[in-house]
Structures are given as structure tokens and as C-alpha cells.
Amino acid sequence: MSYYVYIILCEDGSFYTGYTKNVDSRVSLHKRGKGARYTRMHRPKKLVYAEEFSSRAEAMKREKKIKTLSHNQKLQLARSQRKRKRTESAA
């Protein structure tokens, strides 16, 4: 079973980072105000990053690492994934 670490951009420009088994379902919960206290106070705007792992432990370790990153580093992470997706779709 796969686990994912994800980053959501909030309406106030802040980021929320979490892990889950189902990214789409979890983001939907956040948008409905049911996901986490942080995203109830900082309304989620959109999913900007997701990374897949084969174990919960790996996903949790990566989530912890991402949470230590600065705002700009998280922004760069999101931008790098967007670039990869564009490159993959062009290939």
C-alpha cells in the first residue's frame, strides 16, 4: 500500500504539510473543514505537492523533514514538481 506526503497552499499563502493513504480524499476533507485544525483556520486553496512512499514510516519521516523547510524551500519544492509534470507530459 502506498502512502503520500502532500503540501497544500492555503488562501493566506501559508503551506500545510501532511501524510495520507489517499491524497484526493484527504484534500477534500481539508477543503470541507474536516482535515486538520490548521486548515480550518487557514483555508486550503490547492494541492501543490505530493510524493509517494511504500511505507507509512517513510512518509512520516519525509513529512517531518518537509515541515522543517522554510516557506521559500517549500515553494521551490512545489515548483520543481510542477516542472517535472510539464516535462513528463511533453515527453
C-alpha positions in Angstrom: 0.0 0.0 0.0 1.2 3.5 -0.9 1.4 6.5 1.5 1.8 10.1 0.4 3.2 13.3 1.8 1.4 16.3 0.4 1.6 20.1 0.7 -1.5 22.3 0.4 -1.2 26.0 -0.4 -3.6 28.0 1.9 -5.5 31.1 0.9 -3.3 33.2 3.2 -0.2 32.0 1.3 0.9 29.6 4.1 1.5 25.9 3.5 0.1 22.8 5.3 2.0 19.5 5.1 0.6 16.1 5.9 0.6 12.5 5.0 -2.2 10.1 3.9 -3.1 7.0 2.1 -5.4 8.9 -0.3 -4.4 12.4 -1.3 -7.7 13.3 -3.2 -9.8 12.3 -0.2 -7.6 14.0 2.3 -7.5 17.3 0.4 -11.3 17.1 0.1 -11.6 16.7 3.9 -9.3 19.8 4.4 -11.4 21.9 2.0 -14.6 20.9 3.9 -13.0 22.0 7.1 -12.7 18.4 8.5 -9.0 17.7 7.8 -6.9 19.5 10.4 -7.2 22.4 12.8 -4.6 24.3 10.8 -6.6 24.1 7.6 -9.8 25.2 9.4 -8.1 28.4 10.3 -6.0 28.8 7.1 -8.5 27.8 4.4 -6.9 25.5 1.8 -6.6 26.8 -1.7 -5.0 23.9 -3.7 -2.7 20.9 -3.6 0.7 21.9 -4.8 2.9 18.9 -4.0 2.5 15.1 -3.4 5.2 12.4 -3.1 4.6 8.7 -2.9 6.2 6.2 -0.4 5.9 2.5 0.1 5.5 2.7 3.8 3.9 4.8 6.5 7.2 5.2 8.3 8.9 6.6 5.2 6.1 9.1 4.6 6.1 10.2 8.2 9.9 10.7 8.0 9.6 12.8 4.9 6.7 14.8 6.3 8.8 15.7 9.3 11.7 16.8 7.1 9.4 18.9 4.9 7.9 20.6 8.0 11.4 21.9 8.9 11.8 23.6 5.5 11.3 27.3 5.1 8.4 28.8 3.2 10.7 29.5 0.2 12.1 26.0 0.3 8.5 24.5 0.2 7.7 26.9 -2.6 10.7 25.6 -4.6 9.6 22.0 -3.9 6.2 22.7 -5.3 7.6 24.5 -8.3 10.1 21.6 -9.0 7.2 19.1 -9.1 5.2 21.3 -11.5 8.2 21.5 -13.8 8.6 17.7 -13.7 4.9 17.2 -14.5 5.2 19.5 -17.5 8.3 17.8 -18.8 6.7 14.3 -18.4 3.6 15.3 -20.2 5.6 16.8 -23.1 7.6 13.5 -23.5 
